[in-house]
Amino acid sequence: MSQPLPGAKLELHLLVDFDGTIAMIDTVDALLSLHAEDEWLEVEQEWVAGKIGSREAMAAQVALLKLDSTALEAFIDSVALDPGFHTFVALCREHQLPVTVVSDGIDHVVTRVLARHNVPFTVRANHLVQTGGERWALSFPFSSDGCLSGNCKCKAPTAEGAFRVLIGDGRSDFCAAGTVDLCLAKGKLIDHCRLEGIPHVAFRDFTEVTRIMSDLVSGRMSPIALTQAKEPFHAR
């Protein structure tokens, strides 16, 4: 990880989680709860116990889904975003900040939700395929050898020489948290960062994220000052 030179403009590339971060819910769990056969819970227990990775778990769980395309689209269109997310999008547009949404969820869900809200960000997520009728399968175009996640967020490409910022909340962000230059964390990701001694900035919602990013791009706050604070930083 690198730190910008004093006085130098901070060239950022943001990696943003979707489920539980941009979206108010975990869309995969919600979809499974509504439309999957009960066996999905047994798979979930194996994943929570660490017996299988998220890639194996999600492949098995998505195969248990039973819904047609109309029901899937209705579910997707019900997904609510963090109320402060649109202000964050506006900030990124204003400052031309490169943003990649990195999700260990379902690409069709992520891309349709973002398109509905006119969000132009690049998306990397697991690929949903309809196998016939009400049945579905998941493939993993962004997986990597040695990583148990469907989407290996550590491998997400960023602009050359950019200061990489991760914004996330859960297990799929754990690996990337230790490889980026700055980690904005909530939920389980805060606990992971504390346990592993990873410098991080705590946030509650995208209203706080926007204030933090505004302070960074304006130079009002340095990344070092944020991560070296004695107490978890929350934007006012």
C-alpha positions in Angstrom: 0.0 0.0 0.0 1.2 3.5 -0.7 0.6 7.0 0.6 0.4 10.1 -1.6 3.3 12.6 -1.4 2.7 15.8 0.7 1.0 18.4 -1.5 0.3 15.9 -4.3 -3.2 15.5 -5.8 -4.8 12.4 -4.6 -5.7 10.2 -7.6 -8.4 7.9 -6.3 -10.0 4.6 -7.5 -13.0 3.5 -5.4 -14.0 -0.2 -4.9 -17.5 -0.3 -3.5 -19.4 -3.4 -2.2 -23.1 -3.7 -3.1 -25.0 -6.0 -0.7 -25.4 -4.3 2.7 -23.4 -1.3 1.5 -25.0 0.3 -1.5 -28.2 -1.8 -1.1 -29.9 -1.7 2.3 -30.2 -5.5 2.3 -28.2 -8.5 1.3 -30.0 -9.2 -1.9 -28.7 -12.7 -2.3 -30.1 -13.8 1.1 -33.3 -12.0 0.5 -33.8 -13.6 -2.9 -33.0 -17.1 -1.4 -35.4 -16.5 1.5 -38.2 -15.7 -0.8 -37.7 -18.1 -3.7 -35.3 -20.9 -2.9 -36.0 -24.5 -1.7 -35.3 -24.9 2.0 -32.0 -26.7 1.5 -30.4 -23.4 0.9 -30.3 -22.9 4.7 -28.2 -26.1 5.1 -25.7 -24.8 2.6 -25.7 -21.5 4.4 -24.8 -23.3 7.7 -21.9 -25.0 6.0 -20.6 -21.7 4.7 -21.0 -20.0 8.1 -19.1 -22.9 9.8 -16.3 -22.4 7.3 -16.7 -25.8 5.7 -17.1 -24.4 2.2 -16.3 -21.0 0.6 -18.8 -18.5 -0.7 -18.3 -19.6 -4.4 -19.3 -23.2 -3.6 -22.1 -22.0 -1.4 -23.6 -19.6 -3.8 -23.4 -22.0 -6.7 -25.4 -24.6 -4.7 -27.9 -22.0 -3.4 -28.7 -20.4 -6.7 -29.3 -23.9 -8.2 -32.1 -24.1 -5.5 -33.9 -21.0 -6.7 -37.3 -21.5 -8.3 -38.8 -18.4 -9.9 -39.5 -17.1 -13.3 -38.0 -14.0 -14.9 -41.1 -11.8 -14.0 -40.7 -12.6 -10.3 -37.0 -12.0 -10.5 -37.4 -8.6 -12.0 -40.1 -7.7 -9.5 -37.8 -8.6 -6.7 -34.9 -6.6 -8.1 -37.2 -3.5 -8.6 -38.0 -3.7 -4.8 -34.4 -3.3 -3.7 -33.8 0.0 -1.8 -30.5 1.9 -1.8 -28.8 3.7 1.0 -30.6 7.1 1.1 -27.2 8.9 0.8 -26.0 7.0 -2.2 -27.2 9.4 -4.8 -25.2 12.2 -3.2 -22.1 10.0 -3.3 -22.7 9.3 -7.0 -23.0 13.0 -7.7 -19.7 13.7 -5.9 -18.0 11.0 -7.9 -19.4 12.5 -11.1 -18.3 16.0 -10.1 -14.7 14.9 -9.5 -14.6 12.2 -12.2 -13.6 9.6 -9.6 -13.2 6.1 -11.1 -15.6 3.7 -9.3 -15.9 -0.1 -9.6 -18.8 -1.9 -7.8 -17.3 -5.2 -6.6 -19.9 -7.6 -5.5 -19.8 -11.3 -4.5 -23.5 -11.2 -5.3 -25.5 -11.6 -8.6 -24.6 -9.4 -11.6 -28.1 -9.1 -13.0 -29.4 -7.8 -9.6 -26.6 -5.3 -9.2 -26.6 -4.0 -12.8 -30.4 -3.7 -13.0 -30.7 -1.8 -9.7 -27.9 0.6 -10.6 -29.4 1.1 -14.1 -32.8 1.9 -12.6 -31.1 4.7 -10.6 -29.0 5.9 -13.5 -25.7 5.0 -11.8 -22.9 4.7 -14.4 -20.3 2.6 -12.3 -18.5 -0.4 -13.7 -19.7 -3.7 -12.1 -17.8 -6.9 -11.3 -20.1 -9.6 -9.9 -21.0 -13.3 -10.3 -22.9 -14.1 -13.5 -26.5 -15.3 -13.4 -27.7 -17.7 -16.1 -31.3 -18.9 -16.6 -31.0 -22.7 -17.3 -34.7 -23.1 -18.3 -38.1 -22.3 -16.9 -37.7 -21.3 -13.2 -34.2 -22.6 -12.8 -30.9 -20.7 -12.6 -27.2 -21.2 -12.3 -24.3 -19.0 -11.3 -20.9 -18.7 -12.9 -17.8 -16.9 -11.6 -15.9 -14.8 -14.2 -14.0 -12.9 -11.5 -12.9 -15.8 -9.3 -9.2 -16.6 -8.9 -7.1 -19.7 -7.9 -6.6 -19.9 -4.2 -9.6 -17.7 -3.4 -12.8 -19.2 -2.1 -15.0 -16.2 -3.0 -17.0 -16.1 -6.2 -15.6 -12.6 -6.9 -12.0 -12.1 -5.8 -12.1 -8.4 -4.9 -8.3 -8.3 -4.4 -7.9 -8.8 -8.2 -10.2 -6.0 -9.2 -8.2 -3.8 -11.7 -7.7 -0.1 -10.8 -6.2 2.9 -12.5 -2.4 2.7 -12.6 -0.9 4.4 -9.6 -4.2 5.2 -8.1 -4.9 5.4 -4.3 -7.3 2.5 -3.8 -10.2 2.9 -1.5 -12.5 0.1 -0.4 -16.0 0.8 0.9 -17.6 -2.4 2.3 -19.3 -4.1 5.2 -18.9 -7.9 5.2 -16.9 -11.1 4.7 -16.4 -10.7 0.9 -14.5 -7.6 1.7 -12.1 -9.1 4.2 -9.3 -10.0 1.8 -9.4 -6.7 -0.1 -9.3 -4.7 3.1 -5.7 -5.7 3.7 -4.6 -4.8 0.2 -6.1 -1.4 -0.5 -4.6 2.0 0.6 -7.7 3.0 2.6 -10.6 1.0 3.9 -14.0 2.5 4.8 -15.8 -0.1 6.9 -19.0 -0.9 8.6 -20.6 -4.0 10.0 -18.5 -7.1 10.1 -15.7 -5.5 8.2 -15.0 -3.2 11.2 -14.6 -6.2 13.4 -12.3 -7.9 10.9 -10.1 -4.8 10.6 -9.8 -4.4 14.3 -8.9 -8.1 14.7 -6.3 -8.0 12.0 -4.9 -4.5 12.9 -5.9 -3.1 9.5 -6.2 0.8 9.5 -9.7 1.7 8.6 -12.3 4.5 8.8 -15.7 3.5 10.3 -18.9 4.8 8.6 -22.6 4.3 9.2 -24.1 5.2 5.8 -23.3 6.9 2.5 -24.0 10.4 3.9 -20.8 9.8 6.0 -19.0 8.2 3.1 -19.7 11.3 0.9 -18.4 13.6 3.6 -15.2 11.6 4.0 -14.6 11.4 0.3 -15.3 15.1 -0.1 -12.7 15.9 2.6 -10.2 13.6 0.8 -10.6 15.1 -2.7 -10.6 18.7 -1.4 -7.5 18.1 0.7 -9.2 19.1 4.0 -8.3 15.7 5.4 -5.4 13.4 4.6 -5.7 9.5 4.4 -3.0 9.3 7.1 -4.9 11.6 9.5 -8.0 9.5 8.9 -6.5 6.1 9.6 -4.2 7.2 12.4 -7.0 8.7 14.5 -7.0 7.2 18.0 -10.8 6.7 17.9 -12.9 5.4 14.9 -13.6 8.4 12.7 -17.2 9.3 11.9 -17.9 12.3 9.6 -19.9 15.0 11.4 
